[in-house]
Amino acid sequence: MYEERTKVFKGVIMAVRPICRMGNPILRQTAAQLSPEEILSKEMKILIQDMKESMDHYGGIGIAAPQIGVSKQVCIIQLEEDNERYKIESQFPFSVFINPVIKVLDKKTQGFWEGCLSVPGMRGYVERPKKIQVDYLNEKGEEKSLVAEDFLAIVIQHELDHLFGKLYIDRIEDVSKLSFNEEFEEYIVPTLSEDEG
Ligand code: ZN
């Protein structure tokens, strides 16, 4: 951690950081909210850039600060069609969510085989509310509100969970629906309808 900070002060702007994996207690803490001054700080810009660099490097579609060892309420999401880990049809531009608050708009749930950089090599079937609203601050400290449904709603809920000490595996109701990637590809993918995989 100290070395990372030294690098920051020496002006190394973008860096792929190691991912904290399940078992690391930082993933189980509620992350701290950011003050307006912190949001606009240089350290925050570097954190967001490192998060983006790390997300792209590991092939994620979202990443939360605790996953790179920073217990602050910030996560980023970017959905692109050419992502290698997920077959994605919806697109969502790179976005930063700070101090987010979620509201469920439709309690009807949808299920999806989720994966997580902090739980590498696995997929698990999770049901989550289909439609949500998230109120948050962006990287400029501006108040934003977003209504999301379908896949984007899943991704937002997954990333926000990271800010409150939760992992997707906590939300798996049927533990028989937890699989290693290879077995997922071999046995489960062939049985899926289009919107589950
Ligand atoms: Zn995750």
Residues whose N, C-alpha, C, O or C-beta is under 5 A from the ligand:
A	BS01	ZN	G115 C116 L117
